[in-house]
Amino acid sequence: MPKAPATPALPAEPASYEAALEELEQLVARIESGQLPLDQMLAGYRRGAALLAFCRQRLEAVQDQIKVLDDGQLQPWTQE
């Protein structure tokens, strides 16, 4: 009896925003190199989309925390 194909394991969620951003930058560089086979490029695109969603979610969470700290108003960022 033929064995069912194994489903690929989902990559782990990044440890932090910075780790996700670094992985995303490396992934984009590999995709842009044009050296990946089509199936790896597709998998890389999917991983990149997941990393991008993770980064956006983290940024939105931080933005929401800043709103709370600024009494509901986003203030312009000024460096002193």
C-alpha positions as a Python dict, from the first residue, in 0.01 Angstrom:
ca = {
    (1, 'M'): (0, 0, 0),
    (2, 'P'): (151, 342, -96),
    (3, 'K'): (237, 574, 183),
    (4, 'A'): (53, 907, 193),
    (5, 'P'): (280, 1201, 120),
    (6, 'A'): (392, 1375, 434),
    (7, 'T'): (267, 1727, 479),
    (8, 'P'): (554, 1967, 524),
    (9, 'A'): (589, 2100, 877),
    (10, 'L'): (498, 2463, 919),
    (11, 'P'): (792, 2684, 1010),
    (12, 'A'): (793, 2808, 1365),
    (13, 'E'): (672, 3155, 1448),
    (14, 'P'): (963, 3398, 1472),
    (15, 'A'): (1097, 3475, 1819),
    (16, 'S'): (1067, 3850, 1766),
    (17, 'Y'): (990, 4124, 1517),
    (18, 'E'): (1361, 4165, 1453),
    (19, 'A'): (1409, 3793, 1386),
    (20, 'A'): (1114, 3793, 1145),
    (21, 'L'): (1247, 4098, 963),
    (22, 'E'): (1594, 3945, 930),
    (23, 'E'): (1453, 3617, 797),
    (24, 'L'): (1231, 3809, 554),
    (25, 'E'): (1528, 4010, 423),
    (26, 'Q'): (1732, 3692, 369),
    (27, 'L'): (1438, 3524, 199),
    (28, 'V'): (1385, 3816, -38),
    (29, 'A'): (1754, 3813, -130),
    (30, 'R'): (1739, 3440, -213),
    (31, 'I'): (1422, 3482, -420),
    (32, 'E'): (1563, 3784, -605),
    (33, 'S'): (1881, 3592, -686),
    (34, 'G'): (1681, 3381, -929),
    (35, 'Q'): (1869, 3068, -823),
    (36, 'L'): (1582, 2891, -643),
    (37, 'P'): (1384, 2613, -810),
    (38, 'L'): (1020, 2698, -868),
    (39, 'D'): (886, 2488, -579),
    (40, 'Q'): (1131, 2649, -332),
    (41, 'M'): (1045, 2993, -467),
    (42, 'L'): (676, 2928, -405),
    (43, 'A'): (747, 2800, -54),
    (44, 'G'): (964, 3107, 5),
    (45, 'Y'): (686, 3336, -113),
    (46, 'R'): (442, 3170, 127),
    (47, 'R'): (687, 3199, 416),
    (48, 'G'): (751, 3562, 324),
    (49, 'A'): (379, 3638, 330),
    (50, 'A'): (353, 3478, 676),
    (51, 'L'): (654, 3676, 803),
    (52, 'L'): (511, 3998, 663),
    (53, 'A'): (178, 3933, 839),
    (54, 'F'): (366, 3862, 1164),
    (55, 'C'): (560, 4191, 1136),
    (56, 'R'): (247, 4392, 1058),
    (57, 'Q'): (67, 4236, 1355),
    (58, 'R'): (354, 4323, 1589),
    (59, 'L'): (371, 4681, 1460),
    (60, 'E'): (-5, 4726, 1503),
    (61, 'A'): (17, 4592, 1859),
    (62, 'V'): (294, 4838, 1943),
    (63, 'Q'): (100, 5122, 1781),
    (64, 'D'): (-205, 5033, 1994),
    (65, 'Q'): (11, 5038, 2308),
    (66, 'I'): (148, 5380, 2214),
    (67, 'K'): (-208, 5511, 2169),
    (68, 'V'): (-290, 5398, 2522),
    (69, 'L'): (21, 5567, 2659),
    (70, 'D'): (-65, 5888, 2472),
    (71, 'D'): (-427, 5897, 2598),
    (72, 'G'): (-573, 5764, 2273),
    (73, 'Q'): (-394, 6008, 2045),
    (74, 'L'): (-105, 5918, 1819),
    (75, 'Q'): (157, 6184, 1852),
    (76, 'P'): (415, 6268, 1584),
    (77, 'W'): (754, 6114, 1654),
    (78, 'T'): (1011, 6377, 1735),
    (79, 'Q'): (1371, 6310, 1818),
    (80, 'E'): (1516, 6554, 2063),
}
